[in-house]
Amino acid sequence: MPQLNPAPWFAILIFSWFIFLTLVPQKVLTLVFNNEPTPGAAEKAKPGSWNWPWH
């Protein structure tokens, strides 16, 4: 039964993890995003007080 022989499957496992851990992150990190996020305002606007009648 070929499933009991770990030699080819272990090599495939190691090689696939090598690809996932070395080549794929480099490809993902080189992507350039078109819309850069704009920084938020340094001061947040203070909300005005409510002028509701409480009676």
MOPAC internal coordinates of N, CA, C and O (Angstrom, degrees):
PM7 1SCF
backbone

  N    0.0000 0     0.00 0     0.00 0    0    0    0
  C    1.4538 1     0.00 0     0.00 0    1    0    0
  C    1.5337 1   108.63 1     0.00 0    2    1    0
  O    1.2310 1   119.41 1   -51.43 1    3    2    1
  N    1.3253 1   118.72 1   128.57 1    3    2    1
  C    1.4710 1   120.15 1  -176.16 1    5    3    2
  C    1.5216 1   113.31 1   -72.83 1    6    5    3
  O    1.2310 1   119.92 1   160.05 1    7    6    5
  N    1.3310 1   117.75 1   -19.95 1    7    6    5
  C    1.4554 1   118.72 1  -178.84 1    9    7    6
  C    1.5276 1   112.00 1   -69.61 1   10    9    7
  O    1.2310 1   120.11 1   157.49 1   11   10    9
  N    1.3141 1   117.39 1   -22.51 1   11   10    9
  C    1.4517 1   119.86 1  -177.61 1   13   11   10
  C    1.5248 1   112.61 1   -84.46 1   14   13   11
  O    1.2310 1   119.80 1   167.68 1   15   14   13
  N    1.3050 1   117.98 1   -12.32 1   15   14   13
  C    1.4552 1   121.22 1   178.55 1   17   15   14
  C    1.5339 1   108.23 1   -91.02 1   18   17   15
  O    1.2310 1   118.97 1   -72.74 1   19   18   17
  N    1.3363 1   119.56 1   107.26 1   19   18   17
  C    1.4634 1   120.57 1  -174.09 1   21   19   18
  C    1.5297 1   114.42 1   -79.33 1   22   21   19
  O    1.2310 1   119.91 1   171.52 1   23   22   21
  N    1.3192 1   117.79 1    -8.48 1   23   22   21
  C    1.4629 1   119.24 1  -173.39 1   25   23   22
  C    1.5310 1   113.34 1   -60.03 1   26   25   23
  O    1.2310 1   117.69 1   125.80 1   27   26   25
  N    1.3325 1   122.01 1   -54.20 1   27   26   25
  C    1.4685 1   118.35 1  -177.89 1   29   27   26
  C    1.5223 1   112.50 1   -71.92 1   30   29   27
  O    1.2310 1   119.48 1   145.15 1   31   30   29
  N    1.3208 1   118.59 1   -34.85 1   31   30   29
  C    1.4552 1   120.47 1  -176.82 1   33   31   30
  C    1.5182 1   111.33 1   -72.05 1   34   33   31
  O    1.2310 1   120.29 1   143.92 1   35   34   33
  N    1.3190 1   117.05 1   -36.08 1   35   34   33
  C    1.4584 1   119.53 1   178.68 1   37   35   34
  C    1.5254 1   110.48 1   -67.09 1   38   37   35
  O    1.2310 1   119.96 1   140.70 1   39   38   37
  N    1.3126 1   117.68 1   -39.30 1   39   38   37
  C    1.4678 1   120.92 1   177.95 1   41   39   38
  C    1.5228 1   110.67 1   -64.94 1   42   41   39
  O    1.2310 1   120.13 1   139.51 1   43   42   41
  N    1.3168 1   117.36 1   -40.49 1   43   42   41
  C    1.4648 1   120.93 1   177.83 1   45   43   42
  C    1.5232 1   110.14 1   -64.93 1   46   45   43
  O    1.2310 1   120.40 1   138.72 1   47   46   45
  N    1.3146 1   116.85 1   -41.28 1   47   46   45
  C    1.4697 1   120.78 1   178.63 1   49   47   46
  C    1.5245 1   111.23 1   -61.82 1   50   49   47
  O    1.2310 1   120.33 1   132.07 1   51   50   49
  N    1.3142 1   116.97 1   -47.93 1   51   50   49
  C    1.4707 1   120.75 1  -179.23 1   53   51   50
  C    1.5223 1   110.98 1   -64.42 1   54   53   51
  O    1.2310 1   120.11 1   137.57 1   55   54   53
  N    1.3163 1   117.39 1   -42.43 1   55   54   53
  C    1.4632 1   120.31 1  -179.52 1   57   55   54
  C    1.5212 1   111.81 1   -66.19 1   58   57   55
  O    1.2310 1   120.02 1   140.09 1   59   58   57
  N    1.3270 1   117.56 1   -39.91 1   59   58   57
  C    1.4632 1   119.88 1   179.41 1   61   59   58
  C    1.5215 1   110.99 1   -67.00 1   62   61   59
  O    1.2310 1   119.46 1   139.99 1   63   62   61
  N    1.3509 1   118.64 1   -40.01 1   63   62   61
  C    1.4550 1   120.48 1   176.96 1   65   63   62
  C    1.5269 1   111.22 1   -67.52 1   66   65   63
  O    1.2310 1   120.38 1   146.39 1   67   66   65
  N    1.3079 1   116.89 1   -33.61 1   67   66   65
  C    1.4614 1   119.88 1   175.89 1   69   67   66
  C    1.5243 1   110.42 1   -61.75 1   70   69   67
  O    1.2310 1   120.29 1   137.27 1   71   70   69
  N    1.3191 1   117.05 1   -42.73 1   71   70   69
  C    1.4654 1   120.88 1   178.20 1   73   71   70
  C    1.5228 1   110.50 1   -65.82 1   74   73   71
  O    1.2310 1   120.32 1   134.16 1   75   74   73
  N    1.3356 1   116.99 1   -45.84 1   75   74   73
  C    1.4613 1   119.72 1  -178.18 1   77   75   74
  C    1.5187 1   112.68 1   -64.67 1   78   77   75
  O    1.2310 1   120.09 1   145.95 1   79   78   77
  N    1.3060 1   117.43 1   -34.05 1   79   78   77
  C    1.4628 1   119.44 1  -175.63 1   81   79   78
  C    1.5243 1   114.34 1   -90.39 1   82   81   79
  O    1.2310 1   119.33 1   165.53 1   83   82   81
  N    1.3277 1   118.88 1   -14.47 1   83   82   81
  C    1.4599 1   119.51 1  -178.40 1   85   83   82
  C    1.5272 1   112.80 1  -114.45 1   86   85   83
  O    1.2310 1   119.81 1   129.64 1   87   86   85
  N    1.2974 1   117.97 1   -50.36 1   87   86   85
  C    1.4601 1   119.90 1  -173.37 1   89   87   86
  C    1.5233 1   113.20 1   -83.65 1   90   89   87
  O    1.2310 1   120.01 1   138.31 1   91   90   89
  N    1.3062 1   117.58 1   -41.69 1   91   90   89
  C    1.4632 1   120.08 1  -175.73 1   93   91   90
  C    1.5308 1   112.15 1   -65.60 1   94   93   91
  O    1.2310 1   117.91 1   133.69 1   95   94   93
  N    1.3479 1   121.59 1   -46.31 1   95   94   93
  C    1.4682 1   119.11 1   178.32 1   97   95   94
  C    1.5261 1   113.02 1   -61.08 1   98   97   95
  O    1.2310 1   119.55 1   145.40 1   99   98   97
  N    1.3334 1   118.47 1   -34.60 1   99   98   97
  C    1.4566 1   120.36 1   178.27 1  101   99   98
  C    1.5272 1   110.42 1   -64.97 1  102  101   99
  O    1.2310 1   120.37 1   140.07 1  103  102  101
  N    1.3261 1   116.89 1   -39.93 1  103  102  101
  C    1.4570 1   120.24 1   178.48 1  105  103  102
  C    1.5198 1   111.09 1   -66.41 1  106  105  103
  O    1.2310 1   120.21 1   141.32 1  107  106  105
  N    1.3099 1   117.21 1   -38.68 1  107  106  105
  C    1.4623 1   120.57 1  -178.08 1  109  107  106
  C    1.5283 1   110.36 1   -71.45 1  110  109  107
  O    1.2310 1   119.92 1   141.01 1  111  110  109
  N    1.3264 1   117.76 1   -38.99 1  111  110  109
  C    1.4602 1   120.38 1  -177.54 1  113  111  110
  C    1.5259 1   112.94 1   -72.19 1  114  113  111
  O    1.2310 1   119.57 1   160.91 1  115  114  113
  N    1.3252 1   118.42 1   -19.09 1  115  114  113
  C    1.4573 1   119.99 1   179.68 1  117  115  114
  C    1.5219 1   112.76 1   -86.09 1  118  117  115
  O    1.2310 1   120.00 1   177.55 1  119  118  117
  N    1.3283 1   117.60 1    -2.45 1  119  118  117
  C    1.4648 1   119.54 1   178.53 1  121  119  118
  C    1.5253 1   110.35 1   -67.20 1  122  121  119
  O    1.2310 1   120.82 1   -37.77 1  123  122  121
  N    1.2985 1   116.03 1   142.23 1  123  122  121
  C    1.4564 1   121.80 1   178.10 1  125  123  122
  C    1.5216 1   107.72 1  -110.38 1  126  125  123
  O    1.2310 1   120.84 1   -52.32 1  127  126  125
  N    1.2964 1   116.01 1   127.68 1  127  126  125
  C    1.4490 1   120.83 1  -179.81 1  129  127  126
  C    1.5210 1   109.54 1   -90.55 1  130  129  127
  O    1.2310 1   120.40 1   -42.90 1  131  130  129
  N    1.3064 1   116.83 1   137.10 1  131  130  129
  C    1.4570 1   121.09 1  -178.04 1  133  131  130
  C    1.5195 1   112.23 1   -72.91 1  134  133  131
  O    1.2310 1   119.67 1   139.31 1  135  134  133
  N    1.2956 1   118.24 1   -40.69 1  135  134  133
  C    1.4603 1   121.64 1  -175.88 1  137  135  134
  C    1.5219 1   109.73 1  -104.71 1  138  137  135
  O    1.2310 1   121.01 1   -77.89 1  139  138  137
  N    1.3078 1   115.67 1   102.11 1  139  138  137
  C    1.4580 1   119.65 1   176.66 1  141  139  138
  C    1.5258 1   108.25 1   -78.09 1  142  141  139
  O    1.2310 1   119.78 1   -40.95 1  143  142  141
  N    1.3192 1   118.02 1   139.05 1  143  142  141
  C    1.4669 1   119.54 1   179.67 1  145  143  142
  C    1.5253 1   110.56 1   -69.17 1  146  145  143
  O    1.2310 1   121.01 1   -41.17 1  147  146  145
  N    1.2980 1   115.68 1   138.83 1  147  146  145
  C    1.4611 1   120.07 1   178.93 1  149  147  146
  C    1.5186 1   108.61 1   -87.96 1  150  149  147
  O    1.2310 1   120.01 1   -39.16 1  151  150  149
  N    1.3223 1   117.58 1   140.84 1  151  150  149
  C    1.4689 1   118.86 1   178.86 1  153  151  150
  C    1.5196 1   110.45 1   -68.94 1  154  153  151
  O    1.2310 1   121.18 1   -33.91 1  155  154  153
  N    1.3065 1   115.35 1   146.09 1  155  154  153
  C    1.4604 1   120.45 1   179.17 1  157  155  154
  C    1.5183 1   110.99 1   -71.34 1  158  157  155
  O    1.2310 1   121.33 1   -14.07 1  159  158  157
  N    1.2993 1   115.06 1   165.93 1  159  158  157
  C    1.4594 1   120.21 1   179.11 1  161  159  158
  C    1.5289 1   109.38 1   -63.60 1  162  161  159
  O    1.2310 1   120.74 1   -36.24 1  163  162  161
  N    1.3371 1   116.18 1   143.76 1  163  162  161
  C    1.4585 1   120.30 1  -179.01 1  165  163  162
  C    1.5262 1   110.63 1   -66.97 1  166  165  163
  O    1.2310 1   120.77 1   139.08 1  167  166  165
  N    1.3309 1   116.12 1   -40.92 1  167  166  165
  C    1.4614 1   120.29 1   178.55 1  169  167  166
  C    1.5120 1   108.55 1  -107.26 1  170  169  167
  O    1.2310 1   121.47 1   -47.25 1  171  170  169
  N    1.3077 1   114.80 1   132.75 1  171  170  169
  C    1.4543 1   118.42 1   176.24 1  173  171  170
  C    1.5226 1   108.59 1   -83.81 1  174  173  171
  O    1.2310 1   121.65 1   -37.22 1  175  174  173
  N    1.3196 1   114.45 1   142.78 1  175  174  173
  C    1.4652 1   118.63 1   179.15 1  177  175  174
  C    1.5230 1   109.20 1   -67.39 1  178  177  175
  O    1.2310 1   121.33 1   -45.58 1  179  178  177
  N    1.3242 1   115.07 1   134.42 1  179  178  177
  C    1.4500 1   119.84 1  -179.78 1  181  179  178
  C    1.5270 1   108.16 1   -83.73 1  182  181  179
  O    1.2310 1   119.55 1   -54.31 1  183  182  181
  N    1.3055 1   118.47 1   125.69 1  183  182  181
  C    1.4646 1   118.73 1  -179.94 1  185  183  182
  C    1.5225 1   110.62 1   -69.82 1  186  185  183
  O    1.2310 1   121.50 1   -37.31 1  187  186  185
  N    1.3099 1   114.73 1   142.69 1  187  186  185
  C    1.4621 1   119.49 1   179.39 1  189  187  186
  C    1.5177 1   110.89 1   -73.12 1  190  189  187
  O    1.2310 1   121.35 1   -19.17 1  191  190  189
  N    1.3075 1   115.02 1   160.83 1  191  190  189
  C    1.4617 1   118.67 1   179.66 1  193  191  190
  C    1.5158 1   109.40 1   -76.01 1  194  193  191
  O    1.2310 1   120.57 1   -25.06 1  195  194  193
  N    1.3067 1   116.52 1   154.94 1  195  194  193
  C    1.4472 1   121.56 1  -179.82 1  197  195  194
  C    1.5337 1   108.66 1   -86.89 1  198  197  195
  O    1.2310 1   121.27 1   -46.56 1  199  198  197
  N    1.3043 1   115.17 1   133.44 1  199  198  197
  C    1.4447 1   120.50 1   179.88 1  201  199  198
  C    1.5248 1   110.05 1  -103.85 1  202  201  199
  O    1.2310 1   119.75 1  -132.56 1  203  202  201
  N    1.2974 1   118.07 1    47.44 1  203  202  201
  C    1.4496 1   121.79 1  -178.66 1  205  203  202
  C    1.5233 1   109.06 1   -89.31 1  206  205  203
  O    1.2310 1   121.26 1   -40.82 1  207  206  205
  N    1.3064 1   115.19 1   139.18 1  207  206  205
  C    1.4786 1   117.31 1   174.48 1  209  207  206
  C    1.5416 1   109.42 1   -72.67 1  210  209  207
  O    1.2310 1   120.49 1   -48.27 1  211  210  209
  N    1.3045 1   116.66 1   131.73 1  211  210  209
  C    1.4564 1   120.52 1  -175.53 1  213  211  210
  C    1.5347 1   112.03 1   -98.96 1  214  213  211
  O    1.2310 1   119.98 1  -167.41 1  215  214  213
  N    1.3232 1   117.64 1    12.59 1  215  214  213
  C    1.4802 1   118.41 1   178.86 1  217  215  214
  C    1.4874 1   111.83 1  -107.70 1  218  217  215
  O    1.2310 1   120.10 1   180.00 1  219  218  217

